[in-house]
Amino acid sequence: MKHSKKYLNFYIAVLMVVSFLCFFSQNTSAATYTGTLNHNTYVYDKSGKRKTSYKKLFKGEKVTLVGNLTSKTVTNPYTSMPYTRSQYDGLPVNAPFYFFVNDYGQPKKMCYVSYRMIKKQPYYNMGQGNYVKAANVGHIGKYAVYATELTLTVKRDAHLYNYAGNPISQMVKKGQKVRVDALLNLKNYNVSSRVYCFYRIKGTQTYIYANDTKRPRIDLQFAETIENRQKEQDRLHSKN
């Protein structure tokens, strides 16, 4: 009788462990998400080779993305800096190339769907060995996708600017590539129109006027600065 009870307890313990492992596995398995293309694209294999057996996909089409969703709570959306790659320290990858902000409820969350690096470029998994370039997916679900950093092409010879929005002697040439990590309005409140915005050149406190660069397929998220937020509040207060 004692042996039977001992074996029974052992089997119960084994079943509990198996049940826990099954539950854990179900909650960490990949899910599917709907992406919307922002550009015509092809389907690729895991090596980045185009799959000629698949038709060309067109801008506006929906595609299924298979992967895990990683999110990080936005503790203070009104900082003087935008959401940059360094803010993802400690997550499964050092930083995502692209992300979206889930603003449903509070607090807001910065999210990204897992991707595969192929030839130094991120690709989303579409299942069954099919991949699409992440740069060609402009929305995930209802949310717009943003880049954490960009390499932009200068479209005309132009001066760079300081944080006050004043031109400096340093210049860039037409066709030159610049790496940027912030998009903000240096003067006119928090107007996010490209006409009023500047990109911060990565690793510096110098800026390039947005309209002096070619528009990227996926842009950086506009950063509402503390200074411009205060200007806007002062302007609204003066009207009352």
Secondary structure, 3 states (H helix, E strand, C coil): CHHHHHHHHHHHHHHHHHHHHHHHHHHHCCEEEEEEECCCECCECCCCCECCCCCCECCCCEEEEEECEEEEECCCCCCCCCCCHHHHCCCCCCCCCEEEEECCCCCCEEEEECCEEECCEEEEEEECCEEEEHHHEEEECCEECEECCEEEEECCCEEEECCCCCEEEEEECCCCEEEEEEEECCCCCCCCCHHHCEEEECCCCCEEEHHHECCCCCCECEECCHHHHHHHHHHHHHHC
